[in-house]
Every structure is written in C-alpha cells, then in structure tokens.
C-alpha cells in the first residue's frame, strides 16, 4: 500500500536546473511500508529518508540509513 505524506513546508532537494526526470514518487510515513522486489532498466532509484531509520536491500546487500540521508 502506498501512502502520500506531504509536509506543510517546502524543501529543496536538488540543485536549481539539475532536477532529474522522475517517473514515480512513493511517500510514506508507515514504518512497515515495503516496496517489494523490483528491477530498473536504465533508471536510478533515489531514496531520501527525512527522519527515522530505513532498512533496504540492493543487489543482496543490506543497508540501513538514519535521518536524514539520500542514497542514489
């Protein structure tokens, strides 16, 4: 299940004029949210963690992030 969660204050995440073309957004404040296994062809996944802890697996390697963190 996807949840949309927006803050009242705006934040700049990218340098002006360098914004990537985004094909999908997934926002969640659910600590048990999962995206599930998927593959990207010629795309890069951007993971931005504003607060809390995120755990994820990429190519069988496990990662854990603590707030705030961006992973390309």
CHARMM-style PDB file with segment names, atoms N, HN, CA, C and O in Angstrom:
ATOM      1  N   UNK     1       0.845  -1.170   0.000  1.00  0.00      PROA
ATOM      2  CA  UNK     1       0.000   0.000   0.000  1.00  0.00      PROA
ATOM      3  C   UNK     1       0.892   1.235   0.000  1.00  0.00      PROA
ATOM      4  O   UNK     1       1.848   1.324   0.770  1.00  0.00      PROA
ATOM      5  N   UNK     2       0.575   2.162  -0.852  1.00  0.00      PROA
ATOM      6  HN  UNK     2      -0.202   2.090  -1.477  1.00  0.00      PROA
ATOM      7  CA  UNK     2       1.321   3.420  -0.937  1.00  0.00      PROA
ATOM      8  C   UNK     2       0.564   4.498  -0.192  1.00  0.00      PROA
ATOM      9  O   UNK     2      -0.654   4.623  -0.322  1.00  0.00      PROA
ATOM     10  N   UNK     3       1.290   5.272   0.584  1.00  0.00      PROA
ATOM     11  HN  UNK     3       2.280   5.171   0.690  1.00  0.00      PROA
ATOM     12  CA  UNK     3       0.696   6.397   1.286  1.00  0.00      PROA
ATOM     13  C   UNK     3       1.358   7.672   0.805  1.00  0.00      PROA
ATOM     14  O   UNK     3       2.567   7.701   0.571  1.00  0.00      PROA
ATOM     15  N   UNK     4       0.584   8.706   0.659  1.00  0.00      PROA
ATOM     16  HN  UNK     4      -0.397   8.682   0.849  1.00  0.00      PROA
ATOM     17  CA  UNK     4       1.122  10.006   0.278  1.00  0.00      PROA
ATOM     18  C   UNK     4       1.200  10.851   1.540  1.00  0.00      PROA
ATOM     19  O   UNK     4       0.204  11.008   2.247  1.00  0.00      PROA
ATOM     20  N   UNK     5       2.358  11.387   1.821  1.00  0.00      PROA
ATOM     21  HN  UNK     5       3.166  11.260   1.247  1.00  0.00      PROA
ATOM     22  CA  UNK     5       2.556  12.178   3.036  1.00  0.00      PROA
ATOM     23  C   UNK     5       3.357  13.418   2.680  1.00  0.00      PROA
ATOM     24  O   UNK     5       4.526  13.310   2.307  1.00  0.00      PROA
ATOM     25  N   UNK     6       2.756  14.583   2.786  1.00  0.00      PROA
ATOM     26  HN  UNK     6       1.807  14.671   3.089  1.00  0.00      PROA
ATOM     27  CA  UNK     6       3.418  15.831   2.421  1.00  0.00      PROA
ATOM     28  C   UNK     6       3.502  16.748   3.632  1.00  0.00      PROA
ATOM     29  O   UNK     6       2.544  16.867   4.396  1.00  0.00      PROA
ATOM     30  N   UNK     7       4.643  17.390   3.802  1.00  0.00      PROA
ATOM     31  HN  UNK     7       5.421  17.293   3.181  1.00  0.00      PROA
ATOM     32  CA  UNK     7       4.808  18.378   4.865  1.00  0.00      PROA
ATOM     33  C   UNK     7       4.257  19.717   4.396  1.00  0.00      PROA
ATOM     34  O   UNK     7       4.124  19.954   3.196  1.00  0.00      PROA
ATOM     35  N   UNK     8       3.940  20.585   5.339  1.00  0.00      PROA
ATOM     36  HN  UNK     8       4.049  20.392   6.315  1.00  0.00      PROA
ATOM     37  CA  UNK     8       3.446  21.919   5.002  1.00  0.00      PROA
ATOM     38  C   UNK     8       4.558  22.823   4.484  1.00  0.00      PROA
ATOM     39  O   UNK     8       4.283  23.766   3.742  1.00  0.00      PROA
ATOM     40  N   UNK     9       5.800  22.557   4.856  1.00  0.00      PROA
ATOM     41  HN  UNK     9       6.023  21.791   5.458  1.00  0.00      PROA
ATOM     42  CA  UNK     9       6.931  23.384   4.428  1.00  0.00      PROA
ATOM     43  C   UNK     9       7.633  22.737   3.242  1.00  0.00      PROA
ATOM     44  O   UNK     9       7.807  21.519   3.199  1.00  0.00      PROA
ATOM     45  N   UNK    10       8.033  23.564   2.280  1.00  0.00      PROA
ATOM     46  HN  UNK    10       7.891  24.553   2.314  1.00  0.00      PROA
ATOM     47  CA  UNK    10       8.739  23.014   1.116  1.00  0.00      PROA
ATOM     48  C   UNK    10      10.219  22.872   1.428  1.00  0.00      PROA
ATOM     49  O   UNK    10      10.753  23.579   2.283  1.00  0.00      PROA
ATOM     50  N   UNK    11      10.878  21.956   0.731  1.00  0.00      PROA
ATOM     51  HN  UNK    11      10.444  21.382   0.037  1.00  0.00      PROA
ATOM     52  CA  UNK    11      12.302  21.694   0.909  1.00  0.00      PROA
ATOM     53  C   UNK    11      12.951  21.576  -0.450  1.00  0.00      PROA
ATOM     54  O   UNK    11      12.372  20.989  -1.364  1.00  0.00      PROA
ATOM     55  N   UNK    12      14.146  22.127  -0.600  1.00  0.00      PROA
ATOM     56  HN  UNK    12      14.615  22.604   0.142  1.00  0.00      PROA
ATOM     57  CA  UNK    12      14.887  21.980  -1.844  1.00  0.00      PROA
ATOM     58  C   UNK    12      15.743  20.727  -1.745  1.00  0.00      PROA
ATOM     59  O   UNK    12      16.594  20.624  -0.862  1.00  0.00      PROA
ATOM     60  N   UNK    13      15.524  19.771  -2.648  1.00  0.00      PROA
ATOM     61  HN  UNK    13      14.832  19.855  -3.366  1.00  0.00      PROA
ATOM     62  CA  UNK    13      16.290  18.526  -2.639  1.00  0.00      PROA
ATOM     63  C   UNK    13      17.346  18.499  -3.729  1.00  0.00      PROA
ATOM     64  O   UNK    13      18.326  17.763  -3.611  1.00  0.00      PROA
ATOM     65  N   UNK    14      17.171  19.291  -4.802  1.00  0.00      PROA
ATOM     66  HN  UNK    14      16.375  19.889  -4.898  1.00  0.00      PROA
ATOM     67  CA  UNK    14      18.074  19.259  -5.943  1.00  0.00      PROA
ATOM     68  C   UNK    14      18.604  20.653  -6.244  1.00  0.00      PROA
ATOM     69  O   UNK    14      17.953  21.650  -5.929  1.00  0.00      PROA
ATOM     70  N   UNK    15      19.761  20.724  -6.839  1.00  0.00      PROA
ATOM     71  HN  UNK    15      20.289  19.914  -7.094  1.00  0.00      PROA
ATOM     72  CA  UNK    15      20.354  21.986  -7.267  1.00  0.00      PROA
ATOM     73  C   UNK    15      19.494  22.556  -8.394  1.00  0.00      PROA
ATOM     74  O   UNK    15      19.026  21.806  -9.251  1.00  0.00      PROA
ATOM     75  N   UNK    16      19.283  23.870  -8.403  1.00  0.00      PROA
ATOM     76  HN  UNK    16      19.663  24.479  -7.707  1.00  0.00      PROA
ATOM     77  CA  UNK    16      18.475  24.513  -9.443  1.00  0.00      PROA
ATOM     78  C   UNK    16      19.003  24.163 -10.832  1.00  0.00      PROA
ATOM     79  O   UNK    16      20.204  24.255 -11.086  1.00  0.00      PROA
ATOM     80  N   UNK    17      18.107  23.763 -11.724  1.00  0.00      PROA
ATOM     81  HN  UNK    17      17.132  23.688 -11.517  1.00  0.00      PROA
ATOM     82  CA  UNK    17      18.480  23.406 -13.089  1.00  0.00      PROA
ATOM     83  C   UNK    17      19.023  21.997 -13.232  1.00  0.00      PROA
ATOM     84  O   UNK    17      19.345  21.580 -14.345  1.00  0.00      PROA
ATOM     85  N   UNK    18      19.136  21.254 -12.148  1.00  0.00      PROA
ATOM     86  HN  UNK    18      18.875  21.592 -11.244  1.00  0.00      PROA
ATOM     87  CA  UNK    18      19.684  19.895 -12.185  1.00  0.00      PROA
ATOM     88  C   UNK    18      18.662  18.864 -11.713  1.00  0.00      PROA
ATOM     89  O   UNK    18      19.029  17.761 -11.309  1.00  0.00      PROA
ATOM     90  N   UNK    19      17.399  19.219 -11.765  1.00  0.00      PROA
ATOM     91  HN  UNK    19      17.101  20.116 -12.093  1.00  0.00      PROA
ATOM     92  CA  UNK    19      16.358  18.306 -11.317  1.00  0.00      PROA
ATOM     93  C   UNK    19      16.239  17.120 -12.273  1.00  0.00      PROA
ATOM     94  O   UNK    19      16.104  17.321 -13.480  1.00  0.00      PROA
ATOM     95  N   UNK    20      16.284  15.897 -11.762  1.00  0.00      PROA
ATOM     96  HN  UNK    20      16.393  15.733 -10.782  1.00  0.00      PROA
ATOM     97  CA  UNK    20      16.164  14.727 -12.637  1.00  0.00      PROA
ATOM     98  C   UNK    20      14.726  14.532 -13.108  1.00  0.00      PROA
ATOM     99  O   UNK    20      13.789  15.082 -12.529  1.00  0.00      PROA
ATOM    100  N   UNK    21      14.569  13.743 -14.164  1.00  0.00      PROA
ATOM    101  HN  UNK    21      15.330  13.296 -14.634  1.00  0.00      PROA
ATOM    102  CA  UNK    21      13.231  13.361 -14.621  1.00  0.00      PROA
ATOM    103  C   UNK    21      12.780  12.204 -13.740  1.00  0.00      PROA
ATOM    104  O   UNK    21      13.417  11.150 -13.719  1.00  0.00      PROA
ATOM    105  N   UNK    22      11.702  12.394 -13.025  1.00  0.00      PROA
ATOM    106  HN  UNK    22      11.185  13.249 -13.042  1.00  0.00      PROA
ATOM    107  CA  UNK    22      11.215  11.379 -12.101  1.00  0.00      PROA
ATOM    108  C   UNK    22      10.020  10.660 -12.700  1.00  0.00      PROA
ATOM    109  O   UNK    22       9.098  11.293 -13.214  1.00  0.00      PROA
ATOM    110  N   UNK    23      10.041   9.334 -12.634  1.00  0.00      PROA
ATOM    111  HN  UNK    23      10.791   8.820 -12.217  1.00  0.00      PROA
ATOM    112  CA  UNK    23       8.945   8.561 -13.207  1.00  0.00      PROA
ATOM    113  C   UNK    23       7.937   8.119 -12.156  1.00  0.00      PROA
ATOM    114  O   UNK    23       6.815   7.749 -12.499  1.00  0.00      PROA
ATOM    115  N   UNK    24       8.317   8.151 -10.880  1.00  0.00      PROA
ATOM    116  HN  UNK    24       9.230   8.452 -10.601  1.00  0.00      PROA
ATOM    117  CA  UNK    24       7.404   7.699  -9.833  1.00  0.00      PROA
ATOM    118  C   UNK    24       7.839   8.266  -8.484  1.00  0.00      PROA
ATOM    119  O   UNK    24       9.031   8.346  -8.187  1.00  0.00      PROA
ATOM    120  N   UNK    25       6.873   8.652  -7.684  1.00  0.00      PROA
ATOM    121  HN  UNK    25       5.905   8.587  -7.925  1.00  0.00      PROA
ATOM    122  CA  UNK    25       7.124   9.070  -6.299  1.00  0.00      PROA
ATOM    123  C   UNK    25       6.446   8.065  -5.379  1.00  0.00      PROA
ATOM    124  O   UNK    25       5.346   7.597  -5.676  1.00  0.00      PROA
ATOM    125  N   UNK    26       7.077   7.736  -4.286  1.00  0.00      PROA
ATOM    126  HN  UNK    26       7.970   8.116  -4.045  1.00  0.00      PROA
ATOM    127  CA  UNK    26       6.437   6.938  -3.242  1.00  0.00      PROA
ATOM    128  C   UNK    26       6.767   7.603  -1.914  1.00  0.00      PROA
ATOM    129  O   UNK    26       7.924   7.621  -1.494  1.00  0.00      PROA
ATOM    130  N   UNK    27       5.763   8.142  -1.261  1.00  0.00      PROA
ATOM    131  HN  UNK    27       4.823   8.127  -1.602  1.00  0.00      PROA
ATOM    132  CA  UNK    27       5.926   8.802   0.029  1.00  0.00      PROA
ATOM    133  C   UNK    27       5.215   7.956   1.077  1.00  0.00      PROA
ATOM    134  O   UNK    27       4.109   7.471   0.835  1.00  0.00      PROA
ATOM    135  N   UNK    28       5.826   7.779   2.217  1.00  0.00      PROA
ATOM    136  HN  UNK    28       6.724   8.173   2.414  1.00  0.00      PROA
ATOM    137  CA  UNK    28       5.160   7.009   3.260  1.00  0.00      PROA
ATOM    138  C   UNK    28       5.630   7.433   4.636  1.00  0.00      PROA
ATOM    139  O   UNK    28       6.806   7.736   4.842  1.00  0.00      PROA
ATOM    140  N   UNK    29       4.700   7.451   5.572  1.00  0.00      PROA
ATOM    141  HN  UNK    29       3.745   7.206   5.405  1.00  0.00      PROA
ATOM    142  CA  UNK    29       5.068   7.625   6.975  1.00  0.00      PROA
ATOM    143  C   UNK    29       4.727   6.357   7.755  1.00  0.00      PROA
ATOM    144  O   UNK    29       4.673   6.371   8.985  1.00  0.00      PROA
ATOM    145  N   UNK    30       4.499   5.273   7.037  1.00  0.00      PROA
ATOM    146  HN  UNK    30       4.542   5.261   6.038  1.00  0.00      PROA
ATOM    147  CA  UNK    30       4.204   3.971   7.630  1.00  0.00      PROA
ATOM    148  C   UNK    30       5.517   3.233   7.880  1.00  0.00      PROA
ATOM    149  O   UNK    30       6.208   2.902   6.916  1.00  0.00      PROA
ATOM    150  N   UNK    31       5.892   2.958   9.139  1.00  0.00      PROA
ATOM    151  HN  UNK    31       5.330   3.227   9.921  1.00  0.00      PROA
ATOM    152  CA  UNK    31       7.174   2.310   9.414  1.00  0.00      PROA
ATOM    153  C   UNK    31       7.276   0.888   8.865  1.00  0.00      PROA
ATOM    154  O   UNK    31       8.376   0.339   8.809  1.00  0.00      PROA
ATOM    155  N   UNK    32       6.174   0.282   8.463  1.00  0.00      PROA
ATOM    156  HN  UNK    32       5.280   0.728   8.509  1.00  0.00      PROA
ATOM    157  CA  UNK    32       6.215  -1.079   7.913  1.00  0.00      PROA
ATOM    158  C   UNK    32       6.013  -1.101   6.399  1.00  0.00      PROA
ATOM    159  O   UNK    32       5.793  -2.164   5.819  1.00  0.00      PROA
ATOM    160  N   UNK    33       6.086   0.074   5.753  1.00  0.00      PROA
ATOM    161  HN  UNK    33       6.264   0.938   6.225  1.00  0.00      PROA
ATOM    162  CA  UNK    33       5.902   0.159   4.308  1.00  0.00      PROA
ATOM    163  C   UNK    33       7.005  -0.594   3.589  1.00  0.00      PROA
ATOM    164  O   UNK    33       8.166  -0.525   3.993  1.00  0.00      PROA
ATOM    165  N   UNK    34       6.658  -1.313   2.526  1.00  0.00      PROA
ATOM    166  HN  UNK    34       5.715  -1.369   2.198  1.00  0.00      PROA
ATOM    167  CA  UNK    34       7.629  -2.034   1.707  1.00  0.00      PROA
ATOM    168  C   UNK    34       7.333  -1.788   0.246  1.00  0.00      PROA
ATOM    169  O   UNK    34       6.173  -1.707  -0.157  1.00  0.00      PROA
ATOM    170  N   UNK    35       8.378  -1.668  -0.545  1.00  0.00      PROA
ATOM    171  HN  UNK    35       9.321  -1.733  -0.217  1.00  0.00      PROA
ATOM    172  CA  UNK    35       8.209  -1.520  -1.980  1.00  0.00      PROA
ATOM    173  C   UNK    35       8.190  -2.877  -2.664  1.00  0.00      PROA
ATOM    174  O   UNK    35       7.565  -3.034  -3.713  1.00  0.00      PROA
ATOM    175  N   UNK    36       8.859  -3.844  -2.088  1.00  0.00      PROA
ATOM    176  HN  UNK    36       9.366  -3.716  -1.236  1.00  0.00      PROA
ATOM    177  CA  UNK    36       8.926  -5.167  -2.700  1.00  0.00      PROA
ATOM    178  C   UNK    36      10.032  -5.237  -3.740  1.00  0.00      PROA
ATOM    179  O   UNK    36      10.597  -4.214  -4.128  1.00  0.00      PROA
ATOM    180  N   UNK    37      10.332  -6.433  -4.183  1.00  0.00      PROA
ATOM    181  HN  UNK    37       9.872  -7.263  -3.867  1.00  0.00      PROA
ATOM    182  CA  UNK    37      11.398  -6.644  -5.166  1.00  0.00      PROA
ATOM    183  C   UNK    37      11.003  -6.049  -6.510  1.00  0.00      PROA
ATOM    184  O   UNK    37       9.880  -6.247  -6.974  1.00  0.00      PROA
ATOM    185  N   UNK    38      11.917  -5.325  -7.131  1.00  0.00      PROA
ATOM    186  HN  UNK    38      12.829  -5.164  -6.754  1.00  0.00      PROA
ATOM    187  CA  UNK    38      11.679  -4.784  -8.462  1.00  0.00      PROA
ATOM    188  C   UNK    38      13.015  -4.496  -9.127  1.00  0.00      PROA
ATOM    189  O   UNK    38      14.048  -4.415  -8.462  1.00  0.00      PROA
ATOM    190  N   UNK    39      12.986  -4.341 -10.450  1.00  0.00      PROA
ATOM    191  HN  UNK    39      12.147  -4.406 -10.990  1.00  0.00      PROA
ATOM    192  CA  UNK    39      14.191  -4.112 -11.251  1.00  0.00      PROA
ATOM    193  C   UNK    39      14.005  -2.837 -12.056  1.00  0.00      PROA
ATOM    194  O   UNK    39      12.908  -2.554 -12.539  1.00  0.00      PROA
ATOM    195  N   UNK    40      15.080  -2.066 -12.200  1.00  0.00      PROA
ATOM    196  HN  UNK    40      15.971  -2.295 -11.807  1.00  0.00      PROA
ATOM    197  CA  UNK    40      15.051  -0.848 -13.005  1.00  0.00      PROA
ATOM    198  C   UNK    40      15.910  -1.053 -14.246  1.00  0.00      PROA
ATOM    199  O   UNK    40      17.069  -1.452 -14.138  1.00  0.00      PROA
ATOM    200  N   UNK    41      15.358  -0.786 -15.407  1.00  0.00      PROA
ATOM    201  HN  UNK    41      14.416  -0.462 -15.495  1.00  0.00      PROA
ATOM    202  CA  UNK    41      16.126  -0.799 -16.653  1.00  0.00      PROA
ATOM    203  C   UNK    41      16.475   0.635 -17.007  1.00  0.00      PROA
ATOM    204  O   UNK    41      15.589   1.446 -17.276  1.00  0.00      PROA
ATOM    205  N   UNK    42      17.770   0.952 -17.009  1.00  0.00      PROA
ATOM    206  HN  UNK    42      18.489   0.293 -16.790  1.00  0.00      PROA
ATOM    207  CA  UNK    42      18.252   2.286 -17.380  1.00  0.00      PROA
ATOM    208  C   UNK    42      17.654   3.393 -16.517  1.00  0.00      PROA
ATOM    209  O   UNK    42      17.405   4.497 -17.001  1.00  0.00      PROA
ATOM    210  N   UNK    43      17.428   3.101 -15.256  1.00  0.00      PROA
ATOM    211  HN  UNK    43      17.631   2.204 -14.863  1.00  0.00      PROA
ATOM    212  CA  UNK    43      16.929   4.102 -14.318  1.00  0.00      PROA
ATOM    213  C   UNK    43      17.732   4.007 -13.025  1.00  0.00      PROA
ATOM    214  O   UNK    43      18.324   2.972 -12.720  1.00  0.00      PROA
ATOM    215  N   UNK    44      17.741   5.084 -12.284  1.00  0.00      PROA
ATOM    216  HN  UNK    44      17.260   5.925 -12.531  1.00  0.00      PROA
ATOM    217  CA  UNK    44      18.377   5.119 -10.973  1.00  0.00      PROA
ATOM    218  C   UNK    44      17.302   5.353  -9.931  1.00  0.00      PROA
ATOM    219  O   UNK    44      16.418   6.188 -10.119  1.00  0.00      PROA
ATOM    220  N   UNK    45      17.375   4.629  -8.851  1.00  0.00      PROA
ATOM    221  HN  UNK    45      18.094   3.950  -8.698  1.00  0.00      PROA
ATOM    222  CA  UNK    45      16.408   4.821  -7.775  1.00  0.00      PROA
ATOM    223  C   UNK    45      16.997   5.780  -6.751  1.00  0.00      PROA
ATOM    224  O   UNK    45      18.124   5.597  -6.292  1.00  0.00      PROA
ATOM    225  N   UNK    46      16.240   6.782  -6.404  1.00  0.00      PROA
ATOM    226  HN  UNK    46      15.324   6.930  -6.777  1.00  0.00      PROA
ATOM    227  CA  UNK    46      16.649   7.766  -5.409  1.00  0.00      PROA
ATOM    228  C   UNK    46      15.851   7.499  -4.141  1.00  0.00      PROA
ATOM    229  O   UNK    46      14.620   7.480  -4.163  1.00  0.00      PROA
ATOM    230  N   UNK    47      16.556   7.296  -3.045  1.00  0.00      PROA
ATOM    231  HN  UNK    47      17.555   7.312  -3.027  1.00  0.00      PROA
ATOM    232  CA  UNK    47      15.902   7.055  -1.764  1.00  0.00      PROA
ATOM    233  C   UNK    47      16.270   8.212  -0.845  1.00  0.00      PROA
ATOM    234  O   UNK    47      17.448   8.449  -0.577  1.00  0.00      PROA
ATOM    235  N   UNK    48      15.276   8.921  -0.370  1.00  0.00      PROA
ATOM    236  HN  UNK    48      14.319   8.728  -0.588  1.00  0.00      PROA
ATOM    237  CA  UNK    48      15.505  10.047   0.540  1.00  0.00      PROA
ATOM    238  C   UNK    48      14.786   9.745   1.848  1.00  0.00      PROA
ATOM    239  O   UNK    48      13.571   9.550   1.862  1.00  0.00      PROA
ATOM    240  N   UNK    49      15.522   9.708   2.924  1.00  0.00      PROA
ATOM    241  HN  UNK    49      16.509   9.866   2.912  1.00  0.00      PROA
ATOM    242  CA  UNK    49      14.954   9.442   4.242  1.00  0.00      PROA
ATOM    243  C   UNK    49      15.024  10.737   5.043  1.00  0.00      PROA
ATOM    244  O   UNK    49      16.110  11.203   5.389  1.00  0.00      PROA
ATOM    245  N   UNK    50      13.864  11.314   5.334  1.00  0.00      PROA
ATOM    246  HN  UNK    50      12.982  10.935   5.053  1.00  0.00      PROA
ATOM    247  CA  UNK    50      13.835  12.592   6.045  1.00  0.00      PROA
ATOM    248  C   UNK    50      14.031  12.406   7.543  1.00  0.00      PROA
ATOM    249  O   UNK    50      14.729  13.194   8.182  1.00  0.00      PROA
ATOM    250  N   UNK    51      13.423  11.379   8.100  1.00  0.00      PROA
ATOM    251  HN  UNK    51      12.856  10.739   7.581  1.00  0.00      PROA
ATOM    252  CA  UNK    51      13.581  11.127   9.529  1.00  0.00      PROA
ATOM    253  C   UNK    51      13.380   9.643   9.799  1.00  0.00      PROA
ATOM    254  O   UNK    51      12.782   8.923   8.999  1.00  0.00      PROA
ATOM    255  N   UNK    52      13.888   9.206  10.930  1.00  0.00      PROA
ATOM    256  HN  UNK    52      14.373   9.791  11.580  1.00  0.00      PROA
ATOM    257  CA  UNK    52      13.740   7.806  11.298  1.00  0.00      PROA
ATOM    258  C   UNK    52      14.848   6.938  10.727  1.00  0.00      PROA
ATOM    259  O   UNK    52      15.940   7.421  10.426  1.00  0.00      PROA
ATOM    260  N   UNK    53      14.559   5.664  10.582  1.00  0.00      PROA
ATOM    261  HN  UNK    53      13.672   5.272  10.826  1.00  0.00      PROA
ATOM    262  CA  UNK    53      15.518   4.674  10.099  1.00  0.00      PROA
ATOM    263  C   UNK    53      14.877   3.913   8.952  1.00  0.00      PROA
ATOM    264  O   UNK    53      13.703   3.550   9.017  1.00  0.00      PROA
ATOM    265  N   UNK    54      15.654   3.671   7.900  1.00  0.00      PROA
ATOM    266  HN  UNK    54      16.608   3.966   7.847  1.00  0.00      PROA
ATOM    267  CA  UNK    54      15.169   2.868   6.771  1.00  0.00      PROA
ATOM    268  C   UNK    54      16.125   1.700   6.573  1.00  0.00      PROA
ATOM    269  O   UNK    54      17.342   1.862   6.671  1.00  0.00      PROA
ATOM    270  N   UNK    55      15.574   0.530   6.294  1.00  0.00      PROA
ATOM    271  HN  UNK    55      14.586   0.399   6.214  1.00  0.00      PROA
ATOM    272  CA  UNK    55      16.377  -0.653   6.003  1.00  0.00      PROA
ATOM    273  C   UNK    55      15.979  -1.138   4.621  1.00  0.00      PROA
ATOM    274  O   UNK    55      14.793  -1.249   4.311  1.00  0.00      PROA
ATOM    275  N   UNK    56      16.979  -1.427   3.788  1.00  0.00      PROA
ATOM    276  HN  UNK    56      17.942  -1.337   4.039  1.00  0.00      PROA
ATOM    277  CA  UNK    56      16.678  -1.877   2.435  1.00  0.00      PROA
ATOM    278  C   UNK    56      17.785  -2.778   1.924  1.00  0.00      PROA
ATOM    279  O   UNK    56      18.892  -2.790   2.462  1.00  0.00      PROA
ATOM    280  N   UNK    57      17.471  -3.542   0.867  1.00  0.00      PROA
ATOM    281  HN  UNK    57      16.572  -3.532   0.430  1.00  0.00      PROA
ATOM    282  CA  UNK    57      18.415  -4.468   0.253  1.00  0.00      PROA
ATOM    283  C   UNK    57      18.570  -4.104  -1.210  1.00  0.00      PROA
ATOM    284  O   UNK    57      17.579  -3.966  -1.927  1.00  0.00      PROA
ATOM    285  N   UNK    58      19.823  -3.946  -1.661  1.00  0.00      PROA
ATOM    286  HN  UNK    58      20.628  -4.058  -1.078  1.00  0.00      PROA
ATOM    287  CA  UNK    58      20.119  -3.658  -3.063  1.00  0.00      PROA
ATOM    288  C   UNK    58      21.152  -4.672  -3.521  1.00  0.00      PROA
ATOM    289  O   UNK    58      22.233  -4.765  -2.939  1.00  0.00      PROA
ATOM    290  N   UNK    59      20.828  -5.433  -4.562  1.00  0.00      PROA
ATOM    291  HN  UNK    59      19.950  -5.357  -5.035  1.00  0.00      PROA
ATOM    292  CA  UNK    59      21.731  -6.468  -5.078  1.00  0.00      PROA
ATOM    293  C   UNK    59      22.234  -7.379  -3.961  1.00  0.00      PROA
ATOM    294  O   UNK    59      23.427  -7.672  -3.884  1.00  0.00      PROA
ATOM    295  N   UNK    60      21.339  -7.819  -3.112  1.00  0.00      PROA
ATOM    296  HN  UNK    60      20.370  -7.581  -3.175  1.00  0.00      PROA
ATOM    297  CA  UNK    60      21.617  -8.741  -2.000  1.00  0.00      PROA
ATOM    298  C   UNK    60      22.456  -8.135  -0.876  1.00  0.00      PROA
ATOM    299  O   UNK    60      22.831  -8.849   0.054  1.00  0.00      PROA
ATOM    300  N   UNK    61      22.760  -6.841  -0.936  1.00  0.00      PROA
ATOM    301  HN  UNK    61      22.455  -6.261  -1.692  1.00  0.00      PROA
ATOM    302  CA  UNK    61      23.475  -6.169   0.146  1.00  0.00      PROA
ATOM    303  C   UNK    61      22.460  -5.412   0.998  1.00  0.00      PROA
ATOM    304  O   UNK    61      21.581  -4.730   0.471  1.00  0.00      PROA
ATOM    305  N   UNK    62      22.587  -5.535   2.304  1.00  0.00      PROA
ATOM    306  HN  UNK    62      23.301  -6.089   2.733  1.00  0.00      PROA
ATOM    307  CA  UNK    62      21.659  -4.856   3.209  1.00  0.00      PROA
ATOM    308  C   UNK    62      22.236  -3.514   3.651  1.00  0.00      PROA
ATOM    309  O   UNK    62      23.423  -3.399   3.957  1.00  0.00      PROA
ATOM    310  N   UNK    63      21.372  -2.508   3.678  1.00  0.00      PROA
ATOM    311  HN  UNK    63      20.408  -2.602   3.430  1.00  0.00      PROA
ATOM    312  CA  UNK    63      21.762  -1.161   4.080  1.00  0.00      PROA
ATOM    313  C   UNK    63      20.798  -0.661   5.145  1.00  0.00      PROA
ATOM    314  O   UNK    63      19.643  -1.082   5.204  1.00  0.00      PROA
ATOM    315  N   UNK    64      21.285   0.234   5.978  1.00  0.00      PROA
ATOM    316  HN  UNK    64      22.223   0.577   5.930  1.00  0.00      PROA
ATOM    317  CA  UNK    64      20.428   0.894   6.945  1.00  0.00      PROA
ATOM    318  C   UNK    64      20.787   2.372   6.940  1.00  0.00      PROA
ATOM    319  O   UNK    64      21.965   2.727   6.976  1.00  0.00      PROA
ATOM    320  N   UNK    65      19.789   3.224   6.896  1.00  0.00      PROA
ATOM    321  HN  UNK    65      18.832   2.935   6.867  1.00  0.00      PROA
ATOM    322  CA  UNK    65      20.042   4.665   6.903  1.00  0.00      PROA
ATOM    323  C   UNK    65      19.441   5.275   8.150  1.00  0.00      PROA
ATOM    324  O   UNK    65      18.457   4.777   8.697  1.00  0.00      PROA
ATOM    325  N   UNK    66      20.036   6.337   8.580  1.00  0.00      PROA
ATOM    326  HN  UNK    66      20.835   6.742   8.135  1.00  0.00      PROA
ATOM    327  CA  UNK    66      19.495   7.130   9.690  1.00  0.00      PROA
ATOM    328  C   UNK    66      19.282   8.545   9.178  1.00  0.00      PROA
ATOM    329  O   UNK    66      19.973   8.992   8.262  1.00  0.00      PROA
ATOM    330  N   UNK    67      18.343   9.236   9.761  1.00  0.00      PROA
ATOM    331  HN  UNK    67      17.782   8.874  10.505  1.00  0.00      PROA
ATOM    332  CA  UNK    67      17.934  10.538   9.249  1.00  0.00      PROA
ATOM    333  C   UNK    67      19.036  11.566   9.228  1.00  0.00      PROA
ATOM    334  O   UNK    67      19.982  11.439  10.004  1.00  0.00      PROA
ATOM    335  N   UNK    68      18.968  12.595   8.371  1.00  0.00      PROA
ATOM    336  HN  UNK    68      18.199  12.699   7.740  1.00  0.00      PROA
ATOM    337  CA  UNK    68      18.460  12.465   7.001  1.00  0.00      PROA
ATOM    338  C   UNK    68      19.526  11.835   6.130  1.00  0.00      PROA
ATOM    339  O   UNK    68      20.710  11.889   6.464  1.00  0.00      PROA
ATOM    340  N   UNK    69      19.135  11.252   5.041  1.00  0.00      PROA
ATOM    341  HN  UNK    69      18.173  11.208   4.770  1.00  0.00      PROA
ATOM    342  CA  UNK    69      20.086  10.575   4.175  1.00  0.00      PROA
ATOM    343  C   UNK    69      19.510  10.442   2.778  1.00  0.00      PROA
ATOM    344  O   UNK    69      18.313  10.209   2.609  1.00  0.00      PROA
ATOM    345  N   UNK    70      20.359  10.592   1.788  1.00  0.00      PROA
ATOM    346  HN  UNK    70      21.331  10.781   1.925  1.00  0.00      PROA
ATOM    347  CA  UNK    70      19.958  10.356   0.408  1.00  0.00      PROA
ATOM    348  C   UNK    70      20.891   9.314  -0.166  1.00  0.00      PROA
ATOM    349  O   UNK    70      22.108   9.414  -0.012  1.00  0.00      PROA
ATOM    350  N   UNK    71      20.332   8.312  -0.827  1.00  0.00      PROA
ATOM    351  HN  UNK    71      19.343   8.230  -0.952  1.00  0.00      PROA
ATOM    352  CA  UNK    71      21.124   7.266  -1.466  1.00  0.00      PROA
ATOM    353  C   UNK    71      20.770   7.245  -2.937  1.00  0.00      PROA
ATOM    354  O   UNK    71      19.589   7.231  -3.282  1.00  0.00      PROA
ATOM    355  N   UNK    72      21.752   7.242  -3.803  1.00  0.00      PROA
ATOM    356  HN  UNK    72      22.712   7.253  -3.522  1.00  0.00      PROA
ATOM    357  CA  UNK    72      21.499   7.163  -5.246  1.00  0.00      PROA
ATOM    358  C   UNK    72      21.609   5.718  -5.652  1.00  0.00      PROA
ATOM    359  OT1 UNK    72      21.436   5.391  -6.826  1.00  0.00      PROA
TER     360      UNK     72
END
